[in-house]
Amino acid sequence: MAVNFFRYVWRHSQREQLIVLCFVVASLPFYWWSLDVPKRIVNEAIQGSVFAHGEASARLFDYSISLPSFLGGATFQISDGIMLQQVPYLFALSMVFLVLTLINGWFKYVINIRKGVLGERMLRRLRFELFALVMRFRPEDVRTTKSAEVTSMIKDEVEPIGGFFGEAFITPAFLGTQALTAMVFILAQNMWLGTLSLSLIAVQGVVIPYLRREQIRLGRMRQIESRVLAGRIGEMVEAAPVLHIFGVTRFTGSEIGKRLGTLFDIRLRLYRRKFAVKYLNNLLAQLTPFIFYTVGGYLALQGRLDIGQLVAVIAAYRDLPGPIKELIDWDQQRADVTVKYEQVVGAFSKEFMLPPDPETPPEPIPLDAPITIVGLRVLSTRGLVQIDRMSAAIGRPGRVALAGPSGSARDILPKVLGRQITDYQGSVTIGGREVGTMSDREASAVMLYVSGEPYIMSGTIRDNLSLAVRRAVPPAEEPADAIARYWRDEALMTDNPIVSPDAEWIDYAGLGLASPEELNAAVISALRIVRGYDDIFRVGLSSQLGDDLDPHIAERMLSARAAILARYETLGLANYVETFRPDHFNTSASIGENLLFGVSIGSRFAPENLAHDPFVRSIIAAEALIGPLTAIGLKMVETVAEAFHGLAADNPLRERYSFIDEAELSELWSQVQVAWQRGQRRQFSPELRDRLISYALMYVEPRHRLNLVDEQLIARVLRARASFREFLPAKDAGEIEFYDTTRLMPAASIRDNLLFGRIRYGKAHAREKLVAAAAQVLDEMGLESFVVSKGLDQEAGPGGRLLSPQQRVTIHLARAMLRRPDILILDDALSSFGATEAHMIMENIFAAMTGKTVIAAQSNDDDLGAFDLVLTFEGAKLIGTERRGAQGSQEQGVEAPAPAERSPEEVVK
């Protein structure tokens, strides 16, 4: 990017700047005429100078052009004009003035619109170029860059720069020519008045910019301090869990408060300076009219200046302060924006950057091209040696273990091979190509780096899995209509991509897939390799069914419900599930669920709102349930208040009563005790009673085990269920879906739709057995992929925060397996799994990567029997190279035949 702001603007907007400048030049004659017409209105029409000799009419619009004497002095008559009396003469000139005002307004409108469009286009270009530069930062630079600061610069700091793009050349040309025209007009009317005006304007143009230098300096300080504040706040938000753990939020709050105070002081000084300069500017601007009224009036009284000229001068100067003031503002904005632009470009300009992706696909690297390391030396940012003069040759394909203690070079070499460290000495090549200087497109075509701390982007699980295969470059399609053509042209004018993100970016050919329909099967296969399929399947079972079902899917889902229950009968698992029946109280469901006997669609009948809903309260009151439910809620509060005192944080009882917030428990319990002391145990306040009833409606007998549900209560709840359904107003029918064996419930989860009941409490391993049996039935009925698809459609959250650390690693491994790269680099990628689970995942990866290369960082205690080559490290040194032959023999420190000469079966042996 150009370091000079004006060079950058001119390079990318030269054509548009010239077009607008043509409009500026074309507007000058009309502006001059608009200054001259008021003088003629006063002198000729009102004072009647053209009627001074008794003429009843005068000629108007009489125009001619006379050549200079050296060209012959000829005169050409353009228009003979028309004869008008004094009143029509006045009206005609007034109409001319009105038309000129409209024309000048139109010119201003067109110029301002084109300036705005030009500025927005340049802002779009600048933001995209800055984003592209960030994407070329080396991994080392990315790790030292605060994302909040980068976001602030791209989003906020370039905003005023974008507003100035259209002003850079057009505004000084437009306002300067207007001011110059008005100044020349004043000088043409009276030299003394013009000279005085010019002197005051010169003082204003010199003094005000000088005083504004401090204002610019303070503005720069405000920008830097705001950027640091944004970065610090972003850092603290990310570190919020740690801050809560150590209880240091007060300390961090004091730091932010101090930074806000510093920013306040800068802004306060800036405002004082700004309005002081503004006051002085306005004072100087008002001195000129004072001179006009005094000196000009004196000259008019002396007969040395006619009234029309004085009026014209005052009218011309009326338009002069605006352009002059705006030119002074432009100069200040120029200085401010130039500094901001240089700061932003400097922040995004690194000495070393990753090379841009080539336009044409790079030549593929052969599968057997070796990885050659010669004299590799890596230093940390503090100058500590992390790898010391290492040389090695890694044949491909094969399985390579980098063994050694944690913190040794075995943790650094995977990052070098995976291009997470590009600042090194020596050489690391694959097939003769230097790893550190490869472009993203070239490197990702041959290898993938997987760490134990992956980043999952916001979006669905499916989006994150398919992200790894969105490498195809779709051809730019011809726009289908004028709107699409407009957006395509706008993108071309700002060097933005013209291919829509909604186009088909998935590289099906690279995945070996014949059609998009096979992608889902490939995703499932990748999940099975990394043992994440069962997890996604469970997520799918917990997902909402939705109402956009294909009719065939809906029909099979209803059939699967009966088939699953039948399978449970066959396997002896039927007693593990308590199904929903209209005339039966489901003891494994809460009292509120039994009362509703359905699934809440909106928030009105959600469990936490039931006790406060007027209709539900009327049903409860009609069936005499207020007293029993209040008693149940009171008993639950008593139990929790007594049991939670001194109870360990990980005690299962806390999880069982998790819907009672411990923070509000003390307040609630104190209210109950106050009511008891007053002898009003059964006369609680309405607010307290509603809270107790709300707790009671969440009570589940087998879960909470307080023996509070008897036959009398069950009968009342069943009567309330019938009344609720019978008297529910028609307008509220859309708020709930009642349980029905013949229908699906779109608002319920897939599990609830299939089981149509609740899993009984207290059955050891019941859930795993039931899910496994249901999965078998769904697979037989062709519904398993539908459930998995629903699981893949679940949101991952920003940074994958809705997923567990193990789920994030699983997704990262799965998208690597979806790609099946020629070289897979595992940098402690399985550390979040148990030893047995990690071993099984590694075996699956080896099987899936047959004929390709796997490089994994391992500890000295790991089983390294499945690897072909083991590089052992101690500190920063490579201390051993162990190659394993085809028959299990081992050679140390000796070059072995290239692994490509052995079959995958021999490697396994």
N, C-alpha and C positions, 0 to 999 in steps of 0.2 A: 504494500500500500504506500501511496505517496505520503511523505512526512509533512509536506507543505499543504495546508488546507485549501488554498485557492488553486493550486495546481491539481489537486484531487477533484475539485468541483469542475474546473474547466475541462479536464480530461474526459469526464463522464457525462457532461451536460452541455458541451459546446454548442451543438445544434439548437437545443431548446433555448439557451441563453441568447443566441443571436436572433431567434424568432421574436422573443419578448422585447429585445432591444429595438427591433424594427417597429413594434407597437409603440414603444416609448418615443422614438423619433417622430412617428406619424402623429402623435398626440400634441406635439409642441405648437404647430400653427393654430390649432383650435384653442389651446390654452392662452396663447398671445391674444387672439381675437376676443376671448372671454374677458381679458383684462382691459382691452381697448373700448369695448362696447359701452361699459358704464360711463366712461368719459363722454362719449358721443350722446348718450341719453341725457346727461346733465347739460352739456353745452349746447347741443343742436336741438333736442326735442323739448327740454324743459325751459332753458333760458332763451331758446329760439334764435341762436346765432345765424342759422341759415335762412331765417325769416326776418332778419334785422332791417332790410331795406323795403319792407312793405309787401314782400311776395306772399301770395296766399298759399302757395304750395312750393315744395322743394323736391329735388330729385334724390332718390335713395337707391342704393344698390348699383351705382354707376361705377363700374370697374374697368380699368385699362392698364396696360403694361407699356412702360416706356424703356427703350433701350438706352444704354449710356452713349455719350457723344462719340466715343471712339469707335462705336459700332453703327454710327449713323444717326442716332438720336430719334429713330422712328418710334411712333406710338401706335399700339394696337388696342382697339376698343373691344373689350370682352363683353360688356353689357352696358346698354344705354340707361338701365335703371327704370324706375317708375316715379311719376309725380304724385306726391302725397301732401295733404294738408297737415297741420301741426299735430292734431290729436292722432290721426292714423299713423303719422310719422313716429310718434311716441310708442304707439302700440306695436308697430312693426319692429322697431329696435328692441323693444322688450321681448317680443317673441323670438328674435334672433338670439338675445341673451339666454332665454330659456332653452332654446335648441342647443346652443353651445354648452350650457350647463349639463344637459342630458348626454351630449357626446363625450364631454370630459369624464362624466360619471361612468359611461360605458367603457371608456379606455381604462379607467382605474379598476373597474370590475374585471375586465378581461386580463389585465396585467396581474392583479392579485390572485385570480384563479389559477393562472398559469404558473405563477410563483409558488402557490401552495402545492399544486400537483408536482411541480419540479422538486420541491423540498421533500415531499412524501416519497417520491421515487428514489431520490438520493438517500433518504433515511433507510428505506427498505434495502437498498444496495449495501449501505454501510453496515447495517446490522447483520446481514447475511455474510458479508466478508469477515466481520469479526467472529461470528460463529464458526465459519470455516477455518479461521486461524486457530481458534481454541481446539478444534478437532485435530489440528496438526501439532498441538503441543506434545512434546515428549512425555512419556509417563512420569519421569522425574519432575517435570514442571507441573504436571497435573496434580501430583501429590502435594506440592507446596502452594497450590492455588486454591483460594477459598471460593467455593461455588457461589456463595451469596454476593461476593464482590464482583465476580464476573457477570452474574445476572444483573446486578445493579448497574454496571457499566453499559451492558448491551441494551437494557430496557430503559433506564432512567437517565443516565448521564449523557447519552447521545441524543436524547429528545430535544434539548435546546440547540444542539448542533444541526439536527434535522430541520428545525425551524429556520435556521440561517442559510441553509443551502440555496433556497430560492432568493434570498436577500443579497447574496454575496456580490453579484455583479449588477443585478437589475435595480435594486434599491438605490445605490449611489447614482446610477445613470438616470433613473426616473426622477428621484427627488432633487438631484443635482441640477439636471436640466430645468426642472420647474423653478427651483430657487434662482438659477442663473437668468432664466427668462424674466421672472418677476423683478430681479435686481436691475437688469438692462432696461426694462420698461420704466422703473422708477427713475433711473439716471436719464432716460430720454425725456421724462416729464420735467425734471428739475435736477441740475447737477449737484446743488448744495444738499438737498434732501437725500439724494442718492448716496452722496459721499458720507454723510452722517450715518445713514443706515448701514452702509458697508463697514464703517469703522466699528459700530457696536456689534455687528454680526461677527467681525473678525475677533473682537475681544471675547465674545461668547464662544467662538469656535476654538480658541486657544486655552482659555481659563478653565472651562468646564471639563474637557478631556484630561487636563492636568490634575484637577481635583478628584477625578474619578479613578485615578490609578490606585489609590488606597482601597477604593470600593472593589476594584477588580482583584486586588490581592486578598481581601477578605472573602470574596466569593470563591476564590481558589481554595482558601483554607477551609471554607464550609464544605466544598465538594469532597476534599480529601477526608475530612473528619466524618462526613456522612457515609462515605464508602467504608471506612474502618468500622464505624458503628454497625453498618449492615452486615459486614463480615463477622463481627464479634457476636451479634445477636443470632445469626445463622449457626455459628459454631456452638453457642450455648443451647439453642433449641435441639440440635443433634445430640448434645451431651446431656440433655435433661435427665435421662434415667440415672446417670452417674451422679449428677448434682443432687438428685433426690436421695440416692443411697447414702451419700456422705453428709447430707443435710447442710449444704453450703449455698443454698439459694439466696440467703441474705447477703453473703459476700459477693456473689455474682451480681445481685441486684444493686449493690453499692457501686460496683464498677460501671454498670450501665448508667446509673444515676450520675456518676461523675462525668462520663462521656457526654451525656445529655446536657449537663451543666456547661461543659466546654463549648458544645455546639450552640447552646443558648447565648453564651457570651459573644461568640463570633457573629451570630445572627443579629444580636442587639446592636453591636457596633456597626454592622453592615447597614441596618435600618437607619441608624442615626446619620451615618455618612450619606446614605442615599437621599434622605429627605432634606438634608442640609444643602446638598448639591442641587436638588430639585428646586428648593426655595430660591437659591441664587440664580438659577437658570430662568425661572419665571420672572424674577426681578429685572434681569437684563432684557428679557423679551418685552416687558412693559415700558421700558424707558423710551423705546423708539416711537410708539404712539404718542407719548408725552411730547417728544420733540416735534412730531408732525403737527400736533394740535397747536403747539405754541409757535414754533418757527413758521410752519406752513400757513397757519392762520394769519400771522403777522405779514408774511409776504403777500397773501391774498388781499389783506386790507390795504397794502401799499400798491396794489395793482400789478405786482411783478409775477403773480401766479393766479391764473383764473380758477374759479371754483371747480370746474370740471376736472382740471388737472389734479387739484388737491384731493377731490373725491376718488379719482382714479389711483393716485398714489396710496391713499389710505386703503382702498380696496385691494390693491396689489400687495401691500404689506400685510394685509389681513391673511393672505395666503402664504406669506413668506415665513413666519415663525414655525408653522407646522413642518414644512420640509427641512428647515434648518435644524429644528429640535430633533426631528427624526434622523437627520444625518449625523448629529452628535450622538444620538442613541445608537445608531448603526455602528459608529466608530468604536463606541464602548463595547457593544456586542461583538464586534469583530475581534477586538483584543481578547475578550473573554472566551469566545468560541474557539479562537485559534489555540489558546492555551489548553482548553478542554480537549480539543481534537488531538493535539500533540501528546497530551497525557494518556488519552485512551489508546491511541495508536502505539505509543511507547509501551504501555502495559501489555499489549497483545503482540508485540514484536519481540521475539526471542532470537538469541544468537543462533541457536540450532533448533530446527523443526523437522518433523517427519516429512518426507517427500510427498507431494500430492499424488493422488491416484492417477495412473496413466489413462488416456482416453481409450486405448485398445487393450484387450486382455493380455497379460504377460504370458510369455512362453512357460508352459508347465514344467515343473521340476520333476525329473524321473523319480520313480518310487525307490530306486536303489541308490540314489545320489547320497553320498555320505555326509554326515555333519562333521566338519573339521574345525577344531579349536586349536589355535596357535598363539602362545604367549598371552593368554587372557589374564588381564589384571583389572580388578574392580575396586574402586575406592568409595567409601561412603561420603556423605556430604561433609563429615567432620574430618575426612582424610584418613580414616581407618581402612586398612587393607582387608577386603572381604574375600577376594580370590587372588591368589598370588602366583602369577606366571604359570598358568595351567595350560597344558597342551594335551589333546586327546583326539582320537578318531572314533566316531560312532557310526558303525555300519547300519544300513537300513535294508529291509525292515528288521525289526527286532524289539525286544523288551529290555529296557535299560533302567536300572535302579541307581539312584543317587543316594548313597548311604552315608550316614554320619550323625553325630549328635546335633541336637537342635542349636541353631545359632552358627553353625559351621557353614562352609561354602556350599553344602548340599542345599541350603535354603536360598542361595543367591544364583546358582547356575540355572535353575528352572526359569528364573525371572529374566536372565540374559537370553536364554533360548526362546522364551516366550515374548521377547521385546518389551518387557516391563522395565528393563534397565537397558538403555541404549548408549549411556556414557561410560565407555570402557576403553581400555587399551588392549591392543592385540587384534586378533581376527577370529570371528565366528562365522563360518559360511555353511550354506547348504547348497550342494551342487555348484559351488563356486560363487554363490551370491551372498554378499555380506548381509547378515541378519539385521544389524542395526540401521542399515540404510534402505531396507525394503519398504515399499509403500504398504499401506494397509491391505489393499486389494491383492498385492502379490503375496504378502506373508499369510493372510488368512486363507488363501487358496491352498496352502500346503500344510499349515499347522494351526492348532488351537491351544490356548493356555487356559487352564482351569485351576483356580485357587480355592482355598477353603473359606474365603470371604467374598463371595460373588455379590455383584450389585444387580438387584432385580428392579426393573423399571415399573412405573405405574401402568396399569392396564390389567388385562386378564392373564391368567396362567398361560392360556393359548398364545396370546400376543408375545409373551416372553419366550416361549418355546420356539415360535416361528421366527423370532427376531434373528436367530442365527442363520436362517436360510434365505433371508431377504437380500440376496446378493445379485440377482439378475437385474439387468438394466432394461426396463421395458422400452420399446420404441416409442418415440413421440408421435401420438396419433393426431391426425388432422382434426381441427376443431369441428364439432358437429353443428354449431350455430354461432350467431354473432356474439353472444355473451361469452362462450368458450373461447372464441377467437380474440376477444378483447383481453381476457385474462392471460391468454398465451402471449399476446404481444406485450402486455405489461411485464410479465416475467422475463421476456427476452430483453426488454429495455433496461432492466435492473440486474441482468446476469444471474437471475434466480433460476432454479430448476424448473423446467417446463413439464416434466413428467409428474403426474399427480401421485401422492402417497397412496391413493386408493387403487392405483393400477396394480397389475400382477407382478410383484417384485420377487416372489418366491422362485428359487432356482430349482425347478422340478428336474431338469436334465442333470444337474449336479448331484441331486439326491438319487438319481436312477429311477425316478417315478415317471410312469407313462401319462398320468392324468392327475389333476388336483384332488380327485376323489380318493386317491391312494395316500394322501398326506396324513389323514387321520390314523390310518393303520401304521404308518411310519412313526408317528408320534407315540402311539401305544407301544410299539416295539421298543422305542428308545426308553420309555418309562419302565418297561419290564427289565431292560438291561440294568438300569440303575436301581431297581427294586423300589420304584416310586409309584408303580401302577396301583397297588392296593390303597395307597394313601389318597391318590386322586379319585379312585372309585368311591372311597368313603366320603370325600368332599362332595362328589356328585350326588350321593345318596342324601346328603344333608341339604342339597340345593333346592330352591323352590321349583316346583314343577313348571309353573308358568302356563299361560293360556294360549300360547302360540304353537300348540302341538299339531303335528301332522295327524290327520284322522287315523291313519294306519298305526302310528305310534300309540295314539290314545287307545285304540282298540286292543292292541297287544298289551298295553299297561294294565288294562282291566282284566285281561286274561291272566297276566302274570300274577295279579293279586291272589286269585283263586289257586293258581298253580303253586305259588310259594307256600300258602297255608297248607295245601295238600302235601307238599314236600316236607314241611315241618311235622305233619302227622306221621309220615313214613319214617322220618328220622327220629321220632320221639321227642321233638322239640316244640310241639304244639303248646305245652304248658308254660313255655317260656314267654309266650306272647298273650296278652289279655286284649282281645279285640273289642272294638266299639260296637255296642248294641243299643238300640233306642230305649229299651226297657231295663237296661242294666247299668249299675253304677261301676265304673271302671276304677278299681282301687289303685291302679298304678298311675292314674292321672290325678291332677289336682282337683280340688272341689270346684274351682272356677271352670276348668275344662269340662267337668261333668255337667255343670250348670248350662254352659253354652252348647255343648255337644256339637262343636263345629270349629272352624278356623277363622280367626279374625282377619279381615282383608285390610282394613285401615288401622288407625291407631285408637279408634273409639272403644272397641271391645278388647284392646290389648290387656294382658293380665294386670299391669300396674295401674290401669285406668278403670277397671271394672267397678270397684267400690265407689267411685266418684260419679259414675254415669247415672243420671236421673232415672232412666228406664230400668236399668238393672236394680237400682235401689228400690224402685216400686215393686218389682217382682220379688225381691228378697223380703221386703216388708209384708207383702201379701201372703207369702208362705211361712210367715213367722220364723224367719231365719236370722233376723238381726241379733237377737239374744244369743243363740247358739254360736253364730260366727264370731261375735264379739268375745265370747268366752274362749273359743279356740285361739283367736288372735292373742288374747291376754295370756293364755297358758304358754303360747309360743314365746312371747316376750319374756315371761317369767323364767322359762327354761333357758333361753339364750342369756339373759342377764346373770343367772346363777352359774351357767355352765362355762360361759366365755371368760369369767374372771379367773385369771391365772392359767388359761388354756394355751397350749403351745400353738404357734402360728400355723404349723403344718398338720394340726389335728383334723381328721376327716369331719368332725362335727362342725367346724367352721365352714367348710365347703357345703355341707348339707343345708345350713341356714344362711347361705350367702346372700339371699335376697333381703335379709334384714341388715341394713347398713349399720356397722358397728359404731360409726361416728355419730349417728343420730340415736343410737340405742340408749345412751345415758340420758339424753334429753327426754326421750319417750318414757323411760322408766321413772324418771323424776315426776313427770306429769301423772303417771299412774299412781305413784305413792302419795302425791298431794291429794288426789281424789279419794284414796283410801283413808287418809287422815281426817278428811272431812265427813267420813261416813257415807260417801257417795260412790261406792264401788260399782254400782250398776247404772250410774248417771254420769257417764263421761261426757266431755264436750263433743259436739258433732265432728270436729276435726280429728280428735283422738280416736273416736269410734270408727271413723272411716279408715284410718290407718290400721287399726286392729282388724277390721273386716278385710282390708286389702291383704294383710298377711294370711288370714284364714283361708281366703280363696286360693292361695298358693300352697296350701297344706296338702301333702301326699302321705297317707297313712304308712305305707311300707318304708317310705324314705325317712320321715321324721319320727315315727315310732313313739308317739305320745298317747296312743290308744284313745283318740278323741272322736273317731267316727263310729257311730252306732247305727242300728237299724232305723231308729226314728229319724236321725239326721239324713240317712240315705233316702228314705221315703220323701222327706221334704224337698231334698235336692232334685229328685226325679219329678216331683210335681212342679217345682220351679222351672225345670227344663221344658216341660210341656207348655207351661204358661208363657215362657219366654218365646218359644217358637210360634205359639198361637197368636199372641198379642203384639208381636214385633211389628211396628208400623211399616207400611209398604215402602215409604221413602228411605227406610234404614235397611231394607233387605239386602242391598249391595254391600253392607258392611261386614257380612259374615257368610261363610259357606258351611252349611250343616253337613254332618257326616251322612253319607249315603252309599250303600254297598254297590249301587248300580252306576255311580258317577265318580269321576276323578275330582280332586280338589286342587285347582291351579295354585291357590295361595299356600297350600301345605307343601312340605318337603316331599321328595320322591320316596324317602323311607316311610313317611307316614302314609302315603298313598298306597304303597305296596303292602306294608304290614297291617294297615288299617287298625292300629291299636298301639299299645305301649308294651315295651319289654319289661317283664316283671323284675322288681328289685330283688337282690340277694341271690341271684343265680350266677354261680361262678363261671366265667368265660362264656356266658350266654350270648353276649353281643357278637363275639368273634364267630361263634358257630352259626348264629342266625345270618350274619352278613355273608359268610362263606356259602351257606346253602342258597341264599337269595341270589348271589352272584352266579351260581351254577344254573339256576333257573333262567336268569336274565340272559346268560350266554346261550342257552339252548333256544331261547325265543328271539334271539337277535337283538336284544335290548341293551346288552352290556356296553356297546359303543355309544349308545345314547346317554347312558348314565355318566360315562367317562367324559363325554363331550360337555355335559352340564358341569362337571367338575372343572374342566379346562376353562370354562367361561366365567369362573369365579374371579373376583378382583384380587390382585396381589397387594395393592396398596402402594403408596409412595415408598420407594426403596424396598418393597417387599415386606412392609411392616405387618401386613395381615397374615404373613406366613411365619412359621417357626424357622430358626436357623438351619435346621436339618432339611426342611422343605425347600429353602432357598438353594442350598447346595444341590439337592436332588434335581431341581429344575435346571440348574446350571450344567450339571453332568448330563442331563437328558438332552439338552439342546446341543451339547457337544457330540453325543451319540447320534443325534439326528443328522449331524453333518458327516460323521465318520471321516475325520481328516486323515491325511497321510501321516501326520505326526501329532500325537496327543500328549500334551505336557501336563502332568498332574502335580501341582505344587501344594502338597499337604491337603489335597482336595477331600480326602475321606476322614479327616480328623474329627469331624462332628459325629461320626458313626462309631458304634461299638466295634471291637476287634473282629468278632465273627461276622457282623453285617458288612464291615469294610472288606473283609476277605472275600465274601461272596460277590460283592459288587465288582471287585477287582477281577475276579475270575470271569464274570460276565463281560467285562470290558475287554479282557484279553481275547475271549472268544469272538466278540463282535469286531475286534480290530485285527483279525487274522490277516497276515500279509501286509500289515502296516506297522507303524512304530509307536510304541508307548514309552514315554520317559516319565518316571515317577520318583518323587523324593520320598525316601524311606528312612526310618530310624535303624540303628544297629540291631535292635531287638526284633525287627520284623522278619517274617519268613521270606527269604529272597530266592527260594528254590525255583520259582517260575520265571526268573529273569535270565536273559541271555548274557547280559553284560552288567557288571556291578562296579560302579566307580565309588571308591570309599574316600571320604574326606575327614580330615582332622584340622579344625580351625579353618584357616584360609588355604590349606594345602591339599592337593590330591595325593593321597598316600598309597593308593592301590588300585589296580585295574584287573578285574577278574572276569575272564571270558569262559563261558561254559560251552563245551562241545556238544555235538549231536547225541552222543551216547552218555551224557552226564559227566564226562571228564571235565576237569577244571584246569585252566592255564592262567597263571598270574604273570603280569608284566610282559606278555608275549602277544604279538598281533595274531588274531585268529582270522579264519576266512570270513568274508563278508556274510552277515546273517542272511542276505538275500539268497544265498546258495542253498539254504536249508528250507525244508518245507515246514508249514505251521505245525504239522504233527510231530516233527522232530524237535521243534522248539519246545513243545509241551513236554516231551519226554525228558 
